[in-house]
Amino acid sequence: MTRSKEANKYKFNRIMSFMFSLLLFTIAAPALSLPSQELLLSDDIVQKTQSLNVSEQLDVISNINSQKSEDARTLLTALERQQSTQSFSNIETLRLSLLRCFNLLEFGEFSQAITLAKQGETNARQLKYDVARPYFIQCEASANQSLGNVLQEQRLTEEALRLARRYSEKQAIVNGLYLRSRQNTSLENYNQSIEDLRLALDIFDEAQEQFQQWYLLPKSYLKAEISNVFFSMGDIAEALHFAEQVEQDNSSFGKLNFAFAINLARIHITLNNKEKVLNYLHTAELENHKNTAEKDLAISNAILSGIHLYVGNTDIAEQQAKSSISVLTKFQEPIYVMRIKRTLAKIYLAQKKDTQAISLLNEIIEQANELKQFSDLEEFTQIISEYYAANNQFELAYQFQVQRFDATKQATAKLNNAHFIQYQARLAEQNNPQPIDEEPTSNMNQNLAITALIILLLSIGLVLFLTKKPQAVLVDKKEETQQQQRIDNALLNAKQGHYQMSMLLVNINRIRQVDIPYVEQQFQLALREQDLLFRHSLDELIILLPHTSSAGATRVMHQIEQILSNWKSDVKTSIGLASLQQLDTFEVLMKRAILNQLSKMKPQDTKVT
C-alpha cells in the first residue's frame, strides 16, 4: 500500500513537472519565434511586414538586412516615423537603432554607421541594457574594417567579444567570431580563421534561438567565409565544398545569391572549368539586374567585368569596368577605382590596346604608392613586368621586378605590423577588463527576461530533483584560483622554454560522480610524473602534457580511452586534443580542444579540418 502511494505521488510529480514545462514553453515561444521563410522570400515583403507588431517587424528586418537591404531600409524608415507618434519600449528603441546601423553598412555609409554605433552604445549604457553594447561595438568595428582602420577594428572586435561572453550573448559571439575571422584571413592567419568560423557554426543554432533577439548575421556568411579562407589557402576542393553548401542554405536569397554565384564562378575559374563559370556568370547577372542601389550595382559590375574577361567577352567587360569607374569615382572610392582600372588594363591587353593598358598601369602604380597599398602595388608591377618580358624588353621588365620586390617587402612589413597590432589589442583586453556595472535595472522587459530565466532554472532544478541525479560538490573559489594559476604557469613555462605542450580535454558527463575519483586515480597511473591532471568543471577533466607533440598526445589519448573501456565498456566519452602555440592563452587552447572534441562527435561524412 505504501509503495502504491509513493508510486502515485511520483507519477503526480512527473505530471506536474511536465505541465509546468509546457506552460513555460507556451510563455517563451513568442520570444523564440522567427519570421517564416515564405515571408522572407515574398515579393511584397514590405507590405506584409508592416501588418505585424513592432517587435516582429524588427525580426524581419534583422533577417533580410543583408539579402534585401533596400526593403530593410524602407521598413526602418517607416518604423522611425512611427516612433515619432508612438511610444516604443527601450528594447525596441535600441534594436531599431542597431538595425539602422547595420543597414548603413550595406550601403557603404561607414562614417554615419560609426557615429550611430557610438551613440547606440552610449544609450545602451544609460538604459542599463549592457547586453546590447557588444552589438553596437560590432557595427562600429565592421565600419572601421571597411574603412581600413586596422587598429580601431581589432580593438573594438576584441572588446565586443569580451562583452558578448560576459553577458552570454551568443548572437554577438557569432558575429564577433565572424569579424575576427575576416581579420585573421587578411593577416593570413588561416588556421585561426577556420577555428573561429567552426566555433561560430557550432553555436549558430543556439544563437538563433536566443531569448532576446538583437542581430545575427546570416549562417551562409559563415560558410562563405570558410570557403574564402580555403580558397586563400589554395585548398580549392574544400573551398568548392563549402561554396556549394552556401548555395543550399536558407539564408541565401536576395542579393546574397549574386555574391555566392560570383564566388562559385571564381573557384571554377581557378579550376579552369569554363562551362561552370558561364553557368554561374548567368546566375549572377540575373540577380544583378534586381540590384537598385547605384553603388552596389557599380561594385557588382566591376566583379562581373573580370569574369567576362576570363570567358572572352572583352567588349562587355570593358563597358562594365568603365561604368563602375565612373560611378565609384563619384562616390569617392579611390581604392575600388584603382583596382577596377587594373581589370580594365588587363582588358586592354586582351584587346591588343597596349598603349592604353601601359598608360593605365603606370597611373595605378603611382596611385598605389601614394595610398601605400603595397599588396596592390606588388600585383600591378608584376603585370607590367610580365608584359615587357613577353615583348623582349627585358631591361624594363627587370626594373619593374625590382619595384615589385620592394613592394613585397613593404607589404610584408605592413602585414607584420598588423599582426602586432592584433596581438596588442587582444593583450589589452585580457589585461584591462572593464568593471561590470552592478547598478540594478528597473526596465520591465529586462525584468521579464530575468524572471523567465529564473523560472527556467527552477524547472530544471525540479526535474533534477525528481530524477534524483547525484550532485557534485564544486571546488571553492580559492582552490579554483590556485588551479588556474598552476595551469597558467605551466603554459608560460612551455612558451619561455620553447618546448612543446599538448592538452587533453576529457568529457566525463557519462561517469557517475562517485566514480570519478577512481577514474582520476587510474589516469594518474598512466601519466608521467610531469603530466598534470585537473578537474576543470563538473563534466570535464584537463590533462596537460609538457614536452609532448600532437602525435605523442594522441598516444596518451588512446591510453585514456582504453582505461575507460576496460573500466566500463558501455561508457562512451569524447576527448579533445590541442597543442600549444606561442601566442595561445588558456582560453584559446581550450577552444581548440573543444573544437577537436566536437569534430569527433559529427557524422563520418562531415568534412572537418
URQUI-V207335 format. One record per helix or strand of 2 or more residues. SS is the DSSP state (h for helix, s for strand). FROM is the first residue (numbers start at 1). TO is the last residue. If there is no record, write none. Layout:
BEGIN
ss={SS SS}
from={FROM FROM}
to={TO TO}
END
This chain:
BEGIN
ss={h h h h h h h h h h h h h h h h h h h h h h h s h s s h s h}
from={2 37 45 54 69 90 110 130 150 170 190 219 236 255 274 294 314 334 354 374 394 444 477 501 513 532 540 550 575 586}
to={32 41 49 64 83 106 126 147 166 186 208 233 248 270 288 311 330 350 371 390 431 467 497 507 526 537 546 567 579 601}
END
